[in-house]
Amino acid sequence: MATASASTSSPTPVQTPPQAAANAAAPAPTGKPSPILSNVPRRWQKYVTPVVVVLLAATVVATITRNWNAWEGGRIEQVTDDAYVRGDLTPLSTKVAGIVKNVNVSDFQQVRKGDMLVQLEDDDFKEQVAQATAGVDAAKAAIGNNHRQRELQDARIQKALAGIDQAKAQIVAAQAGKEATWAEVVRTRSERNRQEGLIQTQSTTPQRVEQAVADEQRFAAQAASRDADIEQAKTNLRANEINVEAERRSKAVLESQELQLLADLHAKQAALAVAQVNLGYTRIYSPGDGSVGERQVRPGQLVSPGTQVFTYVDKTKWIQGNYRETQLTNMKVADPAEIRIDAYPGQVIHGKVIEIAPASGSQFALLPPDNATGNYTKVVQRVPVKIALDDSELATKLRPGLSVIATVRTRR
């Protein structure tokens, strides 16, 4: 019977191995929606991610466009890599022409204030100083001679004044003598008249009359002589007065000459000072403690005014950070700073802001931009900020031009 049942059942189809694997992997029907309906949400899901990305990007762009400056200016730490070590670099040049005699320092040598760096030949400048000194001595001698001439004029004036006094005394004496003589003239004239009256009456002798006439004539002549003495004394007085005036005018001329001589002396002294200054310019000294750059001249070289001989680098160094204008919102003097110098990797140097430039760097340029032509492109400007280092000993070791990353903390 077993054999009959087996023969009467329907035959089972034979399956290949791939088909068997596919049937084994296929899930049994569970009553869920068909695959055609399940593909619709998946088709919308592939657009969700791009839309979200676009919205986020738009949000970021709007934020950056409208609030970027406020966000950047409000940061506590303002960082820039546009910063360098700065120091005073002074080109040392010649003021006078000459031949280089000595160069007393070598390239990049440390120097101290007052060290003589370069010396020029100074023989001709010394001769100019000697010539100017001789001119000053001559001017002083001329002034001394003028003083002696004025003293001589004073003596002459005194002599003329004494002559005036003498002439006045002579006038007084002559007038007194004239008065005495006129008294005798009156007496003798009266005696003559009396004798001449007596001779008419034969009361006197002719001899007495002649004597009276002779006496009267003699005293009258003496009176005339006294008048001449008075006139001579008055003439002497006028002459002495004129002499005094002439001597005084001569003294005034000498006094005016003294002013001219003093002006000439001052000019000669100024010429001497210029010669001494030019002599000093033959030696070029270090203006302070620091170092020098490469030598630009050699002994025996002929230099002219303005020839650069050395570049002096002062020992004082600082940091200049060129910050964007949008970073200066809260930055102020005395804010602390952290300095990272490329020459000292890993080392943080502390400092503080000591100055903020009064204008952007473009305003200090040799050719500042002029946007008045109408072609305007807005560019964020940079403003120099000066930072001093707390470690002054380290600052002296730095070299201008080294690259720096400067960070300023705007809030403590």
Secondary structure, DSSP 8 states (H G I E B T S, - for coil): -HHHHHHHS-------HHHHHHHHHS----S---HHHHHHHHHHHHHHHHHHHHHHHHHHHHHHHHHHHHHHHT-SEEEEEEEEEEEEEEEEE-SS-EEEEEE-S-TT-EE-TT-EEEEE--HHHHHHHHHHHHHHHHHHHHHHHHHHHHHHHHHHHHHHHHHHHHHHHHHHHHHHHHHHHHHHHHHHHHHHHHHHHHHHTT-S-HHHHHHHHHHHHHHHHHHHHHHHHHHHHHHHHHHHHHHHHHHHHHHHHHHHHHHHHHHHHHHHHHHHHHHHHHHHTTEEE-SSSEEE------TT-EE-TT-EEEEEEEEEEEEEEEEEGGG-SS--TT-EEEEEETTSTT-EEEEEEEEE-SS-GGGGSSS----TTS-------EEEEEEEES-HHHHHH--TT-EEEEEEES--
